[in-house]
């Protein structure tokens, strides 16, 4: 349980940083979509339903950016990375 809380704190710390590039890209491994997905999973594990809803809404916000022509489409990037986030949720 303590590990989950520490991981959730790291998610919130990443979110609070002024690192717009990370939160404008779409990828599971190195973007806000992946961070919010993990935040939702951790919040669910510790029973915080309000944070789960909040993180899921933030993940949903990546639906439009992942379909732009500027997004790379690799194994965990772009549409594939976004769909992986949704699959986990």
MMTF fields as JSON, N, C-alpha, C and O atoms, coordinates in Angstrom:
{
  "mmtfVersion": "1.0.0",
  "mmtfProducer": "UNKNOWN",
  "numBonds": 355,
  "numAtoms": 356,
  "numGroups": 89,
  "numChains": 1,
  "numModels": 1,
  "chainsPerModel": [1],
  "groupsPerChain": [89],
  "chainIdList": ["A"],
  "bondAtomList": [4, 2, 8, 6, 12, 10, 16, 14, 20, 18, 24, 22, 28, 26, 32, 30, 36, 34, 40, 38, 44, 42, 48, 46, 52, 50, 56, 54, 60, 58, 64, 62, 68, 66, 72, 70, 76, 74, 80, 78, 84, 82, 88, 86, 92, 90, 96, 94, 100, 98, 104, 102, 108, 106, 112, 110, 116, 114, 120, 118, 124, 122, 128, 126, 132, 130, 136, 134, 140, 138, 144, 142, 148, 146, 152, 150, 156, 154, 160, 158, 164, 162, 168, 166, 172, 170, 176, 174, 180, 178, 184, 182, 188, 186, 192, 190, 196, 194, 200, 198, 204, 202, 208, 206, 212, 210, 216, 214, 220, 218, 224, 222, 228, 226, 232, 230, 236, 234, 240, 238, 244, 242, 248, 246, 252, 250, 256, 254, 260, 258, 264, 262, 268, 266, 272, 270, 276, 274, 280, 278, 284, 282, 288, 286, 292, 290, 296, 294, 300, 298, 304, 302, 308, 306, 312, 310, 316, 314, 320, 318, 324, 322, 328, 326, 332, 330, 336, 334, 340, 338, 344, 342, 348, 346, 352, 350],
  "bondOrderList": [1, 1, 1, 1, 1, 1, 1, 1, 1, 1, 1, 1, 1, 1, 1, 1, 1, 1, 1, 1, 1, 1, 1, 1, 1, 1, 1, 1, 1, 1, 1, 1, 1, 1, 1, 1, 1, 1, 1, 1, 1, 1, 1, 1, 1, 1, 1, 1, 1, 1, 1, 1, 1, 1, 1, 1, 1, 1, 1, 1, 1, 1, 1, 1, 1, 1, 1, 1, 1, 1, 1, 1, 1, 1, 1, 1, 1, 1, 1, 1, 1, 1, 1, 1, 1, 1, 1, 1],
  "groupList": [{"groupName": "UNK", "atomNameList": ["N", "CA", "C", "O"], "elementList": ["N", "C", "C", "O"], "formalChargeList": [0, 0, 0, 0], "bondAtomList": [1, 0, 2, 1, 3, 2], "bondOrderList": [1, 1, 2], "singleLetterCode": "X", "chemCompType": "L-PEPTIDE LINKING"}],
  "groupTypeList": [0, 0, 0, 0, 0, 0, 0, 0, 0, 0, 0, 0, 0, 0, 0, 0, 0, 0, 0, 0, 0, 0, 0, 0, 0, 0, 0, 0, 0, 0, 0, 0, 0, 0, 0, 0, 0, 0, 0, 0, 0, 0, 0, 0, 0, 0, 0, 0, 0, 0, 0, 0, 0, 0, 0, 0, 0, 0, 0, 0, 0, 0, 0, 0, 0, 0, 0, 0, 0, 0, 0, 0, 0, 0, 0, 0, 0, 0, 0, 0, 0, 0, 0, 0, 0, 0, 0, 0, 0],
  "groupIdList": [1, 2, 3, 4, 5, 6, 7, 8, 9, 10, 11, 12, 13, 14, 15, 16, 17, 18, 19, 20, 21, 22, 23, 24, 25, 26, 27, 28, 29, 30, 31, 32, 33, 34, 35, 36, 37, 38, 39, 40, 41, 42, 43, 44, 45, 46, 47, 48, 49, 50, 51, 52, 53, 54, 55, 56, 57, 58, 59, 60, 61, 62, 63, 64, 65, 66, 67, 68, 69, 70, 71, 72, 73, 74, 75, 76, 77, 78, 79, 80, 81, 82, 83, 84, 85, 86, 87, 88, 89],
  "secStructList": [7, 2, 2, 2, 2, 2, 2, 2, 2, 2, 2, 2, 2, 2, 2, 2, 1, 7, 7, 2, 2, 2, 2, 2, 1, 7, 5, 1, 1, 1, 1, 2, 2, 2, 2, 2, 2, 2, 2, 2, 2, 2, 2, 2, 2, 2, 6, 7, 2, 2, 2, 2, 2, 2, 2, 2, 2, 2, 2, 2, 6, 6, 6, 6, 4, 4, 4, 1, 6, 6, 1, 7, 7, 1, 1, 1, 5, 2, 2, 2, 2, 2, 2, 2, 2, 2, 2, 2, 7],
  "xCoordList": [0.822, 0.0, 0.865, 0.562, 1.928, 2.81, 3.457, 3.658, 3.784, 4.398, 3.42, 3.809, 2.133, 1.123, 0.997, 0.883, 1.015, 0.885, 2.1, 1.952, 3.283, 4.486, 4.44, 4.823, 3.976, 3.865, 2.846, 3.066, 1.741, 0.734, 1.283, 0.982, 2.077, 2.711, 3.639, 3.721, 4.342, 5.225, 4.415, 4.831, 3.262, 2.389, 1.963, 2.025, 1.532, 1.088, 2.237, 2.039, 3.425, 4.599, 4.905, 5.195, 4.842, 5.082, 4.044, 4.36, 2.811, 1.732, 1.954, 1.631, 2.496, 2.663, 3.87, 3.966, 4.788, 5.958, 5.538, 4.553, 6.293, 6.023, 6.76, 7.766, 6.266, 6.879, 5.824, 5.355, 5.459, 4.371, 4.617, 3.671, 5.863, 6.15, 5.66, 5.06, 5.914, 5.492, 3.982, 3.459, 3.278, 1.834, 1.152, -0.077, 1.918, 1.344, 1.564, 0.848, 2.543, 2.777, 1.766, 1.146, 1.617, 0.741, 1.56, 2.049, 1.701, 2.476, 2.171, 1.859, 2.255, 2.068, 3.324, 3.243, 4.467, 5.714, 6.223, 6.808, 6.021, 6.634, 5.757, 6.214, 4.506, 3.637, 2.636, 2.558, 1.887, 0.87, -0.183, -0.707, -0.507, -1.515, -1.111, -1.934, 0.142, 0.631, 0.691, 0.355, 1.119, 1.204, -0.189, -0.37, -1.172, -2.523, -3.141, -3.912, -2.811, -3.297, -2.792, -3.561, -1.506, -0.941, -1.541, -1.798, -1.758, -2.387, -3.776, -4.148, -4.545, -5.884, -5.819, -6.611, -4.874, -4.738, -4.317, -4.833, -3.396, -2.932, -4.044, -4.265, -4.741, -5.839, -6.93, -7.516, -7.19, -8.17, -7.707, -8.501, -6.421, -5.874, -5.982, -6.138, -5.899, -5.981, -7.39, -7.635, -8.323, -9.717, -10.139, -11.166, -9.375, -9.712, -10.482, -9.89, -11.801, -12.64, -12.636, -12.723, -12.538, -12.533, -11.295, -11.388, -10.143, -8.923, -8.969, -8.471, -9.562, -9.702, -10.474, -10.043, -11.605, -12.418, -11.637, -11.7, -10.905, -10.126, -9.059, -8.907, -8.329, -7.278, -7.855, -7.28, -8.977, -9.596, -10.024, -9.848, -10.577, -10.947, -9.724, -9.793, -8.606, -7.379, -6.867, -6.383, -6.973, -6.569, -7.472, -6.994, -8.759, -9.691, -9.349, -9.648, -8.728, -8.338, -7.265, -7.021, -6.633, -5.6, -6.16, -5.388, -7.464, -8.022, -7.8, -7.432, -8.015, -7.833, -6.365, -6.04, -5.466, -4.058, -3.45, -2.538, -3.931, -3.287, -3.621, -2.978, -4.608, -4.985, -4.505, -4.939, -3.619, -3.088, -1.943, -1.351, -1.634, -0.577, 0.819, 1.778, 0.943, 2.249, 2.69, 3.837, 1.813, 2.117, 2.777, 2.317, 3.862, 4.516, 3.662, 3.015, 3.664, 2.852, 3.754, 3.96, 4.273, 5.093, 4.317, 3.1, 5.032, 4.398, 3.672, 2.578, 4.259, 3.633, 3.373, 3.189, 3.356, 3.153, 1.916, 1.411, 1.447, 0.312, -0.923, -1.229, -1.627, -2.872, -2.637, -3.416, -1.579, -1.301, -1.06, -1.57, -0.294, -0.033, -1.295, -1.516, -2.12, -3.383, -4.315, -4.932, -4.414, -5.269, -4.757, -5.548, -3.451, -2.891, -3.322, -3.66, -3.315, -3.795, -5.253, -5.621, -6.069, -7.483, -7.682, -8.558, -6.882, -6.971, -6.686, -7.368, -5.679, -5.357, -6.473, -6.742, -7.105, -8.178, -9.41, -10.426],
  "yCoordList": [-1.19, 0.0, 1.253, 2.214, 1.252, 2.417, 2.682, 3.834, 1.61, 1.765, 2.46, 3.343, 2.056, 2.688, 4.173, 4.983, 4.531, 5.939, 6.728, 7.854, 6.159, 6.847, 7.017, 8.066, 5.996, 6.1, 7.161, 7.914, 7.222, 8.238, 9.635, 10.565, 9.79, 11.082, 11.474, 12.647, 10.484, 10.777, 11.194, 12.077, 10.565, 10.95, 12.402, 13.184, 12.754, 14.123, 15.12, 16.251, 14.702, 15.574, 15.833, 16.967, 14.8, 14.957, 15.888, 16.714, 15.741, 16.568, 18.036, 18.912, 18.308, 19.685, 20.379, 21.606, 19.602, 20.2, 20.956, 20.609, 21.984, 22.746, 22.079, 22.597, 20.95, 20.166, 19.912, 18.787, 20.958, 20.881, 19.846, 19.216, 19.662, 18.72, 17.323, 16.636, 16.913, 15.58, 15.443, 14.363, 16.525, 16.452, 16.842, 16.901, 17.108, 17.37, 16.198, 16.057, 15.363, 14.167, 13.094, 13.159, 12.12, 10.999, 9.725, 9.336, 9.09, 7.871, 7.259, 7.976, 5.956, 5.351, 5.507, 5.779, 5.337, 5.274, 6.618, 6.687, 7.678, 8.948, 10.169, 11.176, 10.048, 11.214, 11.265, 10.359, 12.334, 12.487, 11.398, 11.011, 10.888, 9.833, 8.61, 8.036, 8.218, 7.073, 7.376, 6.533, 8.584, 8.981, 8.989, 8.499, 9.542, 9.586, 8.192, 7.906, 7.33, 5.949, 5.256, 4.618, 5.386, 4.782, 5.415, 4.725, 6.712, 7.387, 6.825, 6.622, 6.573, 6.007, 4.602, 4.247, 3.803, 2.43, 2.413, 1.621, 3.271, 3.34, 3.861, 3.333, 4.892, 5.449, 4.401, 4.322, 3.608, 2.532, 1.512, 1.03, 1.197, 0.213, 0.675, -0.144, 1.985, 2.485, 2.967, 3.423, 2.864, 3.154, 4.609, 4.989, 5.43, 6.846, 7.052, 7.34, 6.902, 6.95, 8.315, 8.393, 9.379, 10.725, 10.943, 11.509, 10.494, 10.65, 9.755, 10.131, 8.574, 7.688, 8.414, 8.441, 8.995, 9.732, 10.884, 11.115, 11.604, 12.742, 12.31, 12.925, 11.25, 10.776, 10.216, 10.419, 9.521, 8.988, 10.127, 10.04, 11.181, 12.344, 12.941, 13.362, 12.974, 13.523, 12.631, 13.129, 11.315, 10.396, 10.594, 10.601, 10.753, 10.969, 12.228, 12.32, 13.19, 14.427, 14.239, 15.144, 13.089, 12.808, 12.197, 11.875, 12.026, 11.365, 12.17, 11.601, 13.472, 14.279, 14.428, 14.251, 14.747, 14.889, 13.618, 13.703, 12.464, 11.241, 10.956, 10.113, 11.638, 11.413, 12.527, 12.594, 13.395, 14.44, 13.89, 12.869, 14.557, 14.081, 14.276, 13.668, 15.113, 15.376, 14.31, 14.323, 13.401, 12.385, 11.189, 10.707, 10.712, 9.502, 8.301, 8.292, 7.305, 6.127, 4.894, 4.182, 4.667, 3.492, 2.499, 2.607, 1.54, 0.494, 1.041, 0.578, 2.016, 2.585, 4.083, 4.784, 4.568, 5.997, 6.207, 5.277, 7.428, 7.776, 6.976, 6.771, 6.527, 5.805, 4.526, 4.21, 3.795, 2.544, 2.799, 2.065, 3.823, 4.154, 4.586, 4.221, 5.361, 5.816, 4.631, 4.525, 3.742, 2.57, 1.657, 1.023, 1.601, 0.805, 1.398, 0.656, 2.711, 3.363, 2.99, 2.638, 3.07, 2.736, 1.278, 0.946, 0.41, -1.019, -1.279, -2.075, -0.603, -0.779, -0.271, -0.849, 0.798, 1.362, 0.482, 0.783],
  "zCoordList": [0.0, 0.0, 0.0, -0.707, 0.779, 0.831, -0.52, -0.903, -1.241, -2.563, -3.503, -4.267, -3.447, -4.298, -4.001, -4.921, -2.742, -2.368, -2.851, -3.325, -2.74, -3.228, -4.743, -5.262, -5.45, -6.903, -7.297, -8.246, -6.577, -6.861, -6.605, -7.353, -5.566, -5.294, -6.436, -6.801, -7.002, -8.137, -9.358, -10.109, -9.559, -10.674, -10.514, -11.462, -9.314, -9.065, -9.186, -9.629, -8.797, -8.925, -10.399, -10.781, -11.219, -12.656, -13.273, -14.129, -12.825, -13.356, -13.02, -13.822, -11.856, -11.416, -12.049, -12.018, -12.622, -13.263, -14.514, -15.166, -14.834, -16.048, -17.199, -17.685, -17.625, -18.683, -19.752, -19.921, -20.464, -21.425, -22.52, -22.992, -22.927, -24.001, -23.639, -24.466, -22.419, -21.988, -22.002, -22.274, -21.71, -21.627, -22.924, -22.976, -23.971, -25.279, -26.226, -27.217, -25.931, -26.74, -26.349, -25.288, -27.218, -26.911, -26.975, -28.035, -25.841, -25.733, -24.384, -23.433, -24.29, -22.978, -22.133, -20.935, -22.749, -21.987, -21.495, -20.414, -22.247, -21.833, -22.121, -22.663, -21.748, -21.898, -20.755, -19.926, -20.736, -19.71, -19.752, -18.707, -20.948, -21.051, -20.233, -19.52, -20.336, -19.557, -18.074, -17.242, -17.748, -16.339, -15.714, -14.6, -16.421, -15.886, -15.811, -14.895, -16.758, -16.709, -15.452, -14.733, -15.195, -13.983, -12.728, -11.741, -12.77, -11.637, -11.361, -10.205, -12.422, -12.254, -11.674, -10.8, -12.161, -11.658, -10.193, -9.404, -9.837, -8.451, -7.551, -6.461, -8.003, -7.214, -6.988, -5.908, -8.013, -7.875, -6.827, -6.019, -6.858, -5.915, -4.465, -3.56, -4.244, -2.871, -2.522, -1.405, -3.489, -3.21, -3.313, -2.75, -4.015, -4.165, -5.472, -6.511, -5.407, -6.603, -7.286, -8.512, -6.512, -7.108, -7.977, -9.067, -7.493, -8.3, -9.527, -10.588, -9.394, -10.554, -11.652, -12.805, -11.298, -12.278, -12.89, -14.098, -12.054, -12.532, -13.544, -14.599, -13.209, -14.108, -15.407, -16.476, -15.325, -16.54, -17.461, -18.677, -16.898, -17.715, -18.4, -19.555, -17.684, -18.281, -19.407, -20.423, -19.232, -20.302, -21.515, -22.649, -21.288, -22.396, -23.18, -24.37, -22.526, -23.192, -24.261, -25.059, -24.283, -25.285, -26.557, -27.461, -26.663, -27.837, -29.116, -30.144, -29.069, -30.28, -30.677, -31.851, -29.739, -30.144, -30.737, -31.559, -30.342, -30.84, -32.291, -32.915, -32.838, -34.231, -35.168, -36.318, -34.689, -35.567, -36.391, -36.042, -37.471, -38.356, -37.764, -38.238, -36.741, -36.137, -35.151, -34.703, -34.809, -33.803, -34.467, -35.503, -33.861, -34.348, -33.973, -32.926, -34.819, -34.55, -34.46, -35.443, -33.283, -33.037, -32.188, -32.038, -31.641, -30.849, -29.631, -29.308, -28.951, -27.761, -27.917, -26.923, -29.133, -29.375, -30.234, -30.863, -30.248, -31.091, -30.732, -29.557, -31.757, -31.548, -30.746, -29.847, -31.061, -30.347, -28.856, -28.009, -28.541, -27.135, -26.417, -25.262, -27.096, -26.501, -26.261, -25.202, -27.246, -27.098, -25.97, -25.271, -25.806, -24.706, -23.368, -22.446, -23.252, -22.03, -21.768, -20.648, -22.803, -22.645, -22.288, -21.49, -22.868, -22.559, -21.08, -20.435, -20.56, -19.147, -18.237, -17.183, -18.65, -17.821, -17.902, -17.274]
}
